[in-house]
Amino acid sequence: MQGALEDFFRALRAADVKVSPVEAIDAHRTVAKVGFTDRELFKDALCATLAKTADEVIRFDETFETFFSRDELAFEPPPQGDGDPMEGLPEGAEDSELARMLLEGDASGLAQAMEEAAQRAQVSQIRLTTQRSRLTRRLLEEMGLAEIEALINNARKLEGGGDAADRLEAGKRRLAQEAQRYVERQHELYASGSGKMLREEMLARKALNADGGIDPVDQAMMQALVKKMAKRLADRYSRRRNRARKGHMDIRRTLRKSMPYGGMPFEVIWKTEKIDKPSIICICDVSKSVAAAAQFLLTFLYSLNEVVDRMEAYAFSGRLISVNDILDDEHVDGAIFQVLRKIGFQQTDYGKSLEDFCENHLDSVDRHTTVIFLGDGRSNYADPRLDLMATIQTRARSVIWLNPEPESYWSQGDSVMYRYERFCHVAKTCNTLGQLERIIEDVLRTYVPH
């Protein structure tokens, strides 16, 4: 049963139920206490040990039922007359247990034989859809497919053996169908999560400014992936905001605490550091070439509400406006379209947008603020207002510029990115979700002392 439990833990992980090594040990100890005889008690005990959220409880229930339920094989004996079902087969066929089960329609015996063969064939190690055919064939070979095929061929050579060969052939076909169903079930248990992970890895590398835009199906999956990335970072950086510095004693507080004891330091006070939450101002170009990247960046930042002290968002194409109210009233997924209705399809003018920001919102920038620009730096040959960029750099804690275009384009055509770059603490190409996650994590890490 230990091996079965370990396979069950793998199935849970594939269903996005996190099972750590410590939790796996606790689950083994729990099963040792409650046993296996009472199915409901066994299930509830494992669920209480392993599922940590309401969503995980739902996924646990689904995985448990799939893993521990065994559908009866849809197996009927091939049509035959009275007498020994093995009649008509070549000499030695009576020694084949599989042939007898096929001809007698022994569903329970075939199910047990299939489980044992699946362990030898390591069917539970399936990871990809393309492995199903190969593993089905391997499962049948472990059950004795070669022996059955040899019996069929030899029976057809015998006079009067054609009927027995046809019955055994029909049994082999039904066995192959059941083996295929079994492998598909194992794929559902163990490989659905792997396929999802592969798809997410591909989408994390997909260019946000790709020609032709992003497919609507990919768009929905990428939005979910962004939120998953943000949750991962939020879990990592939302720990206690105070951290003791072991080895650094706070002399003054320790002496003050020791006064009631005649100066004896019975209670040592350690120094702590206050870890501030980042305050972020996001200024996004929402022109056609950058709109998709802006949408994902805003989704990312607004999903980090646990670890961001203040989040203000501004968007521009020609003129700049605050989009905080839009983002509060609408889901972030659709807010970008509301922004485009207001200011989209204008001629991009970075200089005018910087003027609007500095005239109306510069007071919100201070030494605790990280300013994130997202744009390609293409300003249609208008005045880039480098003086205003210098002002923002002077006031902010840091200025980060995320550009969807490669650095080789930053000085070509109407791009003035190479001129803005010197006023940025960080200026990087960012045109995939993977790059976006790494850069946002760098921002959060700067607020956590090492």
KAGI-V241428 format. One record per residue. RES is the residue in three letters. PHI is phi as a letter, one per 20 degrees, with the letter a starting at -180 (999 if undefined). OMEGA is omega in whole degrees, 0 to 359 (none if undefined). NEAR is the number of other C-alpha atoms within 10 Angstrom. Layout:
RES,PHI,OMEGA,NEAR  RES,PHI,OMEGA,NEAR
This chain:
MET,999,179,9  GLN,f,178,9  GLY,f,178,8  ALA,f,179,11  LEU,f,179,14  GLU,f,176,13  ASP,f,179,17  PHE,f,178,18  PHE,f,178,23  ARG,f,178,20  ALA,f,177,26  LEU,f,179,26  ARG,f,178,19  ALA,f,178,21  ALA,e,177,21  ASP,m,169,14  VAL,d,185,22  LYS,f,177,16  VAL,c,180,18  SER,e,176,12  PRO,g,179,10  VAL,f,179,8  GLU,f,177,15  ALA,f,177,17  ILE,f,178,11  ASP,f,180,15  ALA,f,177,21  HIS,f,179,16  ARG,f,179,12  THR,f,180,16  VAL,f,178,18  ALA,f,180,10  LYS,e,188,11  VAL,e,180,14  GLY,m,186,13  PHE,d,190,13  THR,f,179,8  ASP,e,186,9  ARG,f,182,11  GLU,f,178,10  LEU,f,178,14  PHE,g,180,16  LYS,f,182,19  ASP,f,180,12  ALA,f,178,17  LEU,f,181,20  CYS,f,180,18  ALA,f,182,12  THR,e,192,16  LEU,d,184,22  ALA,e,188,20  LYS,d,179,13  THR,c,179,10  ALA,f,178,9  ASP,f,180,11  GLU,f,176,18  VAL,f,179,16  ILE,f,181,14  ARG,f,177,16  PHE,f,181,23  ASP,g,181,16  GLU,f,181,14  THR,f,180,23  PHE,f,182,18  GLU,f,179,11  THR,f,186,16  PHE,f,188,19  PHE,e,176,12  SER,e,179,9  ARG,c,176,10  ASP,f,177,9  GLU,f,177,11  LEU,f,177,20  ALA,f,190,11  PHE,c,176,19  GLU,d,178,14  PRO,f,178,18  PRO,g,179,19  PRO,g,180,11  GLN,b,178,13  GLY,e,177,7  ASP,f,177,5  GLY,o,182,7  ASP,f,180,11  PRO,f,181,21  MET,e,182,17  GLU,f,179,14  GLY,n,178,18  LEU,e,182,24  PRO,f,181,20  GLU,g,181,11  GLY,n,181,8  ALA,f,181,19  GLU,f,178,13  ASP,e,182,9  SER,e,179,14  GLU,f,181,13  LEU,f,179,21  ALA,f,180,24  ARG,f,180,17  MET,f,180,18  LEU,f,184,26  LEU,f,179,23  GLU,e,182,19  GLY,m,181,18  ASP,f,185,16  ALA,f,182,17  SER,f,179,13  GLY,f,178,14  LEU,f,179,21  ALA,f,179,20  GLN,f,179,11  ALA,f,180,17  MET,f,178,20  GLU,f,181,15  GLU,f,179,15  ALA,f,179,19  ALA,f,177,23  GLN,f,179,13  ARG,f,180,13  ALA,e,180,19  GLN,l,180,13  VAL,f,182,24  SER,f,178,19  GLN,e,181,16  ILE,f,181,21  ARG,c,186,19  LEU,c,177,15  THR,g,183,14  THR,f,180,9  GLN,e,189,14  ARG,f,182,20  SER,f,182,13  ARG,f,181,11  LEU,f,175,22  THR,f,178,23  ARG,f,180,17  ARG,f,178,20  LEU,f,179,27  LEU,f,178,21  GLU,f,178,15  GLU,f,178,18  MET,f,179,23  GLY,o,182,17  LEU,f,182,19  ALA,f,179,12  GLU,f,181,14  ILE,f,180,22  GLU,f,178,15  ALA,f,179,12  LEU,f,180,22  ILE,f,181,23  ASN,f,181,16  ASN,f,179,16  ALA,f,181,23  ARG,f,179,18  LYS,e,182,12  LEU,e,175,13  GLU,f,181,8  GLY,n,182,13  GLY,e,183,18  GLY,f,182,18  ASP,f,179,15  ALA,f,179,23  ALA,f,180,24  ASP,f,179,16  ARG,f,179,19  LEU,f,176,26  GLU,f,178,20  ALA,f,177,17  GLY,f,179,23  LYS,f,179,21  ARG,f,179,11  ARG,f,177,19  LEU,f,179,22  ALA,f,178,17  GLN,f,179,15  GLU,f,177,21  ALA,f,178,23  GLN,f,177,19  ARG,f,181,15  TYR,f,181,23  VAL,f,178,23  GLU,f,178,19  ARG,f,177,15  GLN,f,177,22  HIS,f,178,24  GLU,f,182,20  LEU,f,193,26  TYR,d,191,27  ALA,d,181,23  SER,f,177,18  GLY,f,179,20  SER,f,178,18  GLY,f,179,16  LYS,f,179,12  MET,f,178,13  LEU,f,179,12  ARG,f,179,14  GLU,f,178,18  GLU,f,179,14  MET,f,181,11  LEU,f,179,19  ALA,f,179,20  ARG,d,183,13  LYS,f,181,17  ALA,f,181,18  LEU,f,180,24  ASN,d,182,19  ALA,f,177,12  ASP,f,181,8  GLY,n,178,6  GLY,m,183,13  ILE,d,178,16  ASP,g,182,9  PRO,g,178,9  VAL,f,177,8  ASP,f,180,14  GLN,g,181,17  ALA,f,180,13  MET,f,180,14  MET,f,175,20  GLN,f,178,18  ALA,f,179,14  LEU,f,178,19  VAL,g,180,24  LYS,f,178,18  LYS,f,177,14  MET,f,181,20  ALA,f,178,22  LYS,f,179,17  ARG,f,178,13  LEU,f,179,20  ALA,f,178,19  ASP,f,184,12  ARG,f,188,13  TYR,d,179,20  SER,d,176,14  ARG,f,182,12  ARG,g,184,8  ARG,e,173,14  ASN,d,181,12  ARG,c,180,15  ALA,f,177,13  ARG,d,181,12  LYS,f,181,10  GLY,n,178,8  HIS,d,183,11  MET,e,175,15  ASP,e,187,14  ILE,f,186,14  ARG,f,181,10  ARG,f,178,14  THR,f,179,19  LEU,f,179,18  ARG,f,178,12  LYS,f,184,17  SER,e,183,16  MET,g,178,12  PRO,f,183,11  TYR,d,178,10  GLY,m,178,8  GLY,n,179,12  MET,e,185,12  PRO,f,179,16  PHE,f,182,13  GLU,c,182,12  VAL,e,179,14  ILE,d,180,19  TRP,e,177,16  LYS,f,176,16  THR,c,178,15  GLU,d,175,12  LYS,e,180,13  ILE,d,182,14  ASP,f,171,16  LYS,f,181,18  PRO,f,172,21  SER,d,190,20  ILE,c,169,22  ILE,d,183,21  CYS,d,180,21  ILE,d,190,26  CYS,d,168,25  ASP,f,180,27  VAL,d,173,28  SER,f,190,22  LYS,g,186,15  SER,f,187,18  VAL,c,188,20  ALA,g,182,24  ALA,f,179,20  ALA,f,179,26  ALA,f,181,24  GLN,f,181,20  PHE,f,178,24  LEU,f,180,23  LEU,f,176,22  THR,g,181,23  PHE,f,185,24  LEU,f,180,21  TYR,f,174,19  SER,e,181,20  LEU,d,186,22  ASN,f,180,15  GLU,f,187,15  VAL,d,178,21  VAL,d,182,19  ASP,f,181,13  ARG,b,181,12  MET,c,177,18  GLU,c,184,19  ALA,c,178,21  TYR,c,180,20  ALA,c,179,28  PHE,b,166,30  SER,c,169,26  GLY,d,176,21  ARG,e,183,21  LEU,d,176,22  ILE,c,172,19  SER,f,180,18  VAL,d,180,19  ASN,f,181,15  ASP,f,179,11  ILE,f,181,16  LEU,f,177,21  ASP,f,184,11  ASP,e,183,10  GLU,d,168,13  HIS,f,182,11  VAL,g,183,20  ASP,g,184,15  GLY,d,185,13  ALA,f,184,20  ILE,f,180,25  PHE,f,175,14  GLN,f,178,14  VAL,f,180,21  LEU,f,178,18  ARG,f,183,9  LYS,e,188,14  ILE,c,183,18  GLY,f,175,22  PHE,m,172,13  GLN,e,177,15  GLN,f,184,14  THR,f,181,23  ASP,b,182,22  TYR,f,181,28  GLY,f,179,21  LYS,f,179,20  SER,f,177,23  LEU,f,176,22  GLU,f,180,18  ASP,g,182,16  PHE,f,184,22  CYS,f,179,17  GLU,f,189,10  ASN,d,190,12  HIS,c,185,12  LEU,f,181,17  ASP,f,180,10  SER,f,180,14  VAL,e,177,20  ASP,b,186,17  ARG,f,176,12  HIS,d,189,17  THR,d,169,20  THR,d,180,22  VAL,d,180,25  ILE,d,173,23  PHE,e,172,22  LEU,c,180,23  GLY,r,182,26  ASP,e,177,24  GLY,m,179,27  ARG,e,190,20  SER,d,177,22  ASN,l,175,15  TYR,m,176,14  ALA,e,179,14  ASP,f,184,12  PRO,f,181,24  ARG,l,179,15  LEU,f,180,17  ASP,f,180,12  LEU,f,174,17  MET,f,178,20  ALA,f,178,14  THR,f,179,13  ILE,f,179,22  GLN,f,182,22  THR,f,185,15  ARG,e,189,19  ALA,e,172,18  ARG,f,176,18  SER,b,177,21  VAL,c,182,22  ILE,c,179,22  TRP,d,177,25  LEU,d,184,23  ASN,d,180,21  PRO,f,183,23  GLU,e,175,19  PRO,f,185,12  GLU,g,181,14  SER,f,179,8  TYR,e,191,14  TRP,f,179,21  SER,c,182,14  GLN,d,176,12  GLY,m,183,11  ASP,e,179,14  SER,f,175,18  VAL,d,182,23  MET,g,181,23  TYR,f,178,16  ARG,e,177,14  TYR,f,189,18  GLU,g,185,18  ARG,f,177,14  PHE,e,182,22  CYS,d,172,20  HIS,f,177,12  VAL,c,173,14  ALA,c,186,20  LYS,c,169,18  THR,f,181,16  CYS,b,179,24  ASN,c,172,23  THR,c,179,18  LEU,f,178,26  GLY,f,177,18  GLN,f,180,16  LEU,f,180,22  GLU,f,182,19  ARG,f,182,13  ILE,f,178,17  ILE,f,177,18  GLU,f,176,17  ASP,f,178,11  VAL,f,181,16  LEU,f,183,18  ARG,f,182,14  THR,f,179,10  TYR,e,180,15  VAL,d,181,17  PRO,f,179,10  HIS,e,none,5
